[in-house]
């Protein structure tokens, strides 16, 4: 079986493992599930905290990809295909981070100009 198919099957299997956990505690009332995140905050602050959390997750993914690319590069042993693969991983991770940061800057600039115009 090809490696991408194995990875896809693993991801689907792990996703199905999470379903009982998600079904065990439905979020009927969000204010009781996360009272500190809701009380005393307006929608702008709440969305800002969500964006901040997502950027943190993106940063962790970026760090994992850089470490994986570096380890692959160090263990390539002179194999040109492995060296090129690791360089591609590092390059794509950096490009992805630049795109995410640029989109954040654009969204922040637009939201600030909209808030000032209101």
Backbone as a ProteinNet text record, in pm:
[ID]
protein_1_A
[PRIMARY]
XXXXXXXXXXXXXXXXXXXXXXXXXXXXXXXXXXXXXXXXXXXXXXXXXXXXXXXXXXXXXXXXXXXXXXXXXXXXXXXXXXXXXXXXXXXXXXXXXXXXXXXXXXXXXXXXXXXXXX
[TERTIARY]
84.5	0	89.2	50.2	131.9	126.2	231.1	242.3	131.8	94.5	-14	-146.8	-172.1	-296	-292	-176.3	-162.3	-183.5	-126.7	-144.4	-290.4	-359.7	-500.3	-584.1	-555.7	-628.4	-601.2	-478.4	-444.8	-517.9	-524.7	-593.2	-742.5	-802.2	-944.5	-969.7	-882.4	-896.9	-888	-791.1	-777	-894.7	-950.2	-1067.5	-1186.6	-1203.1	-1313.2	-1294	-1171.4	-1147.5	-1196.1	-1198.7	-1239	-1390.2	-1467.4	-1612.7	-1675.8	-1639	-1700.5	-1668.1	-1550.3	-1513.3	-1597.9	-1620	-1701.6	-1847.5	-1896	-2034.9	-2059.3	-1956.1	-1972.6	-2014.9	-1972	-2002.4	-2043.1	-2167.6	-2208.7	-2207.9	-2174.2	-2168	-2304	-2397	-2529.7	-2526.5	-2446.5	-2440	-2293.5	-2254.9	-2114	-2064.2	-2150.1	-2105	-2067.9	-2127.7	-2086.4	-1963.3	-1941	-1824.7	-1697.1	-1704.8	-1587.7	-1629.7	-1659.6	-1711.5	-1609.9	-1481.6	-1380.8	-1365.4	-1392.7	-1376.5	-1493.3	-1610.2	-1730	-1763.1	-1761	-1809.1	-1719.5	-1782.3	-1711.1	-1633.3	-1664.1	-1591.5	-1691.6	-1650.9	-1734.8	-1691.3	-1761.9	-1735.6	-1597.8	-1551.6	-1419.1	-1308.4	-1319.3	-1218.7	-1223.4	-1344.1	-1359.2	-1299.3	-1328.8	-1272.5	-1121.3	-1075	-930.9	-860.4	-923.3	-860.6	-861.2	-964.6	-967.5	-855.2	-839.3	-732.9	-596.1	-580.3	-452.9	-423	-523.9	-505.4	-468.4	-537.7	-507.1	-365.8	-322.1	-184.9	-83.4	-116.8	-30	-19.5	-132.5	-132.6	-50.2	-65.9	12.4	161.8	196	336.4	392.4	312.3	356.6	374.3	279.5	291.3	415.9	441.8	561.5	687	691.5	807.4	828	719	729.1	781.7	731.6	778.1	925	969	1109.6	1198.3	1156.3	1235.4	1239.3	1124.7	1120	1209.7	1202.6	1288.1	1435.1	1468.7	1607.2	1660	1577.6	1619.1	1635.1	1542.9	1553.5	1680.1	1711.9	1832.5	1958.5	1958.8	2077.4	2095.2	1986.4	1996.2	1991.6	2003.6	1996.8	2115.7	2228.5	2345.9	2399	2379.5	2430.8	2337.7	2223	2126	2058.7	2077.9	2030.6	1878.8	1806.9	1660.3	1609.9	1673.8	1633.6	1671.3	1786.7	1828.4	1730.6	1693.7	1599.9	1462.4	1418.4	1290.1	1289.7	1397.7	1403.1	1409.7	1482.8	1486.7	1349	1276	1140.5	1046.9	1060.9	977	1003.3	1130.1	1164.6	1117.6	1138.3	1097.5	945.8	871.7	725.5	672.5	738.8	697	716.4	829.2	854.9	757.5	731.4	635.6	496.4	456.9	327.5	318.1	425.5	425.5	416.4	487.1	480.9	339.8	275.2	138.2	42.7	55.6	-31.3	-9.3	115.6	142.7	94	110.2	61.3	-90.4	-158	-304.3	-348.1	-273.2	-305.3	-289	-180.7	-157.7	-267.3	-306.8	-413.1	-545.2	-579.2	-704.3	-702.1	-588.9	-577.9	-594	-531.2	-540.9	-683.9	-749.9	-888.7	-979.9	-963.8	-1051.3	-1028.4	-905.1	-878.7	-940.8	-932.3	-991.3	-1144.1	-1202.3	-1347.9	-1392.7	-1316.3	-1352.4	-1342	-1240.6	-1224.1	-1333.1	-1382.2	-1484.1	-1622.5	-1642	-1771.5	-1778.6
-117.8	0	124.3	223.7	343.8	422.9	498.8	573	677.7	756.6	853.1	787	669.5	599.6	551.3	503.4	462.1	580.3	695.1	814.8	857.6	852.1	888.5	795.1	666.3	569.4	595.1	626.7	656.9	780.9	884.2	1007.3	982.3	906.2	874.8	791.8	696.1	613.7	699.2	788.7	875.6	970.8	1015.5	1103.1	1028.4	901.2	823.9	795.2	792.5	774.5	895	1011.7	1132.9	1146	1077	1092.4	1059.8	950.2	926	1035.9	1092.1	1199.2	1323.2	1353.5	1469.5	1446.8	1326	1296.9	1291.5	1271.2	1255.2	1384	1499.4	1625.5	1728.9	1728.4	1826.6	1967.8	2062.7	2201.4	2267.6	2238.6	2297.6	2446.4	2482.3	2622	2662.6	2746.5	2783.3	2862.3	2938.1	3017.7	2931	2811.9	2722.6	2642.5	2623.6	2547.5	2628.8	2757.2	2844.5	2980.1	2987.9	3114.4	3227.7	3197.3	3303.3	3362.8	3284.1	3333.1	3417.9	3404.1	3473.5	3594.9	3579	3684	3807.1	3921.5	4048.1	4080.1	4015.3	4039.4	4067.9	4152.5	4173.7	4079.9	4085.7	3991.5	4013.7	4138.4	4166.4	4099.6	4106.8	4043.9	3892.1	3837.5	3693.6	3642.8	3710.1	3671.8	3692.2	3797.8	3820.3	3708.4	3657.2	3546	3418	3398.7	3282.1	3292.4	3410.7	3430.9	3412	3460.8	3445.5	3297.8	3220.9	3078.2	3007.4	3041.6	2979.8	3013.4	3135.7	3170.9	3093.8	3066.2	2983.2	2841.9	2787	2652.5	2650.5	2754.7	2763.5	2771.7	2845.3	2854	2719.1	2641.9	2508.5	2417.1	2423.3	2342.5	2381.9	2513.1	2561.3	2506.7	2511.7	2462.6	2312.5	2236.4	2091.8	2064.6	2138.3	2118.2	2155.9	2262.9	2302.9	2197.2	2147.2	2043.4	1916.3	1877.2	1758	1775.2	1891	1916.5	1916.7	1971.9	1973.3	1834.4	1754.1	1617.3	1536	1555.9	1485.8	1528.1	1656.1	1705.6	1648.1	1640.5	1588.8	1438.4	1366.8	1221.5	1177.1	1270.5	1236.9	1151.9	1171.2	1091.2	1113	1230.5	1260.6	1221	1162.5	1124.7	1252.1	1277.9	1405.3	1416.8	1306.1	1315.9	1351.2	1293.6	1326.9	1469.9	1514.4	1652.1	1748.6	1720.3	1807.8	1806	1687.7	1676.7	1760	1752.5	1829.3	1979.2	2019	2161.3	2209.5	2124.6	2160.5	2176	2086.6	2095.2	2225.8	2258.4	2382.2	2504	2503.9	2617	2635.1	2526.7	2536.2	2577.9	2535.6	2577.4	2727.1	2778.8	2922.7	3002.1	2953.9	3022.4	3021.5	2911.1	2903.5	3000	3010.4	3104.2	3247.9	3279.8	3415.3	3446.4	3351	3372.7	3394.2	3313.5	3328.2	3463.3	3503.6	3632.7	3748.9	3737.8	3843.7	3853.3	3739.8	3743.9	3803.1	3776.1	3835.8	3987.3	4033.1	4177.5	4244.4	4181.4	4237.5	4241.1	4132.9	4128.2	4229.3	4243.1	4339.2	4481.8	4512.5	4646.4	4677.2	4582.4	4604.2	4619.9	4535.8	4545.6	4675.7	4721.2	4848.1	4964.7	4962.1	5071.7	5066.8	4947.3	4938.2	4987.5	4956.2	5001.5	5152.4	5210.6	5355.7	5426.9	5364.1	5429	5422.7	5331.4	5321.9	5419.6
0	0	0	-74.8	-85.1	45.6	70.6	195	212.9	110.1	130.4	167.3	112.5	145.5	290.1	333.5	473.4	566.3	531.2	614.1	618.9	507.4	502.6	588.7	581.2	663.7	811	846.6	985.5	1034.3	952.9	991.6	1010.8	920	933.3	1059.1	1085.9	1205.9	1332	1337.5	1454.8	1469.2	1357.1	1363.5	1422.3	1384.8	1439.9	1588.7	1635.7	1778.8	1858.5	1797.1	1867.8	1878.9	1796.6	1799.3	1934.3	2002.8	2134.2	2234.7	2226.1	2317.4	2290.6	2165	2130.5	2166.9	2159.6	2191.3	2341.4	2420.5	2564.1	2632.8	2582.6	2648.9	2544.3	2502	2401.6	2460.6	2377.6	2421.8	2400.9	2493	2482	2514.7	2612.5	2654.7	2658	2565.9	2553.5	2673.8	2737.9	2851.4	2970.8	2983.3	3092.2	3053.3	2923.8	2879.3	2892.3	2860.9	2868.4	2924.1	3054.7	3107.9	3103.1	3117	3114	2975.1	2872.1	2735.4	2690.3	2755.2	2709.8	2796.6	2927.2	3016.4	3012.6	3001.6	3005.6	2879.7	2770.2	2645.9	2534.5	2444.3	2327.7	2216	2104.5	1995.8	1934.2	1931.5	1874.8	1956.3	2087.6	2172.6	2160.7	2148.5	2137	2006.3	1895.2	1765.8	1765.3	1830.8	1841.9	1915.5	2021.2	2094.4	2010.9	1928.5	1839.8	1736.6	1677.5	1578.5	1642.7	1763.8	1833.8	1859.7	1895.5	1917.2	1787	1679.4	1550	1504.2	1528.3	1491.8	1575.4	1699	1781.8	1729	1684.3	1626	1496.9	1414.9	1290.9	1322.8	1427.2	1467.6	1510.3	1581.7	1624.2	1503.1	1408.4	1286.7	1208.8	1200.2	1132.1	1198.7	1330.3	1403.7	1380.2	1381.1	1356.9	1216	1117.4	980.4	964.2	1028.6	1020.5	1086.1	1200.7	1268.6	1184.5	1127.4	1042.6	920	856.5	740.3	777.9	893.9	938.5	969.8	1037	1068.6	940.4	845.7	717.8	643.7	650.6	584.7	648.9	783.1	851.6	832.4	815	800.1	654.4	561.4	419.3	376.7	437.8	406.3	266.1	213.7	80.4	-32.8	-0.9	-103.9	-156.1	-283.5	-339.3	-337	-349.7	-346.6	-207.4	-103.7	33.4	69	21.6	46.8	-19	-142.9	-213.6	-146.9	-99.6	-31.5	96.2	173	297.9	270.8	167	131.2	87.2	14.7	-27.4	92.7	189.9	310.4	383.7	402.7	473.7	395.4	264.4	181.7	184.2	170.7	171.6	307.9	415.3	549.2	567.1	521	532.3	445.2	324.3	236.7	300	358.5	425.9	542.4	619.7	731.9	682.4	575.8	520	471	406.1	358.6	475.6	579.7	696.9	763.8	780.1	843.6	756.7	625.1	536.2	542.3	548	558	691.3	798.1	927.3	922.2	861.3	852	769.4	660.1	576.5	652.7	720	796.4	910.2	978	1086.9	1035.3	923	865.1	823.1	760.3	718	838.5	938.6	1055.8	1131.7	1141.5	1208.6	1132.5	999.9	921.7	930	937.5	953.2	1089.3	1192.4	1327.6	1338.1	1278.3	1281.9	1202.8	1095.6	1014.1	1079.8	1174.5	1241.8	1350.2
[MASK]
++++++++++++++++++++++++++++++++++++++++++++++++++++++++++++++++++++++++++++++++++++++++++++++++++++++++++++++++++++++

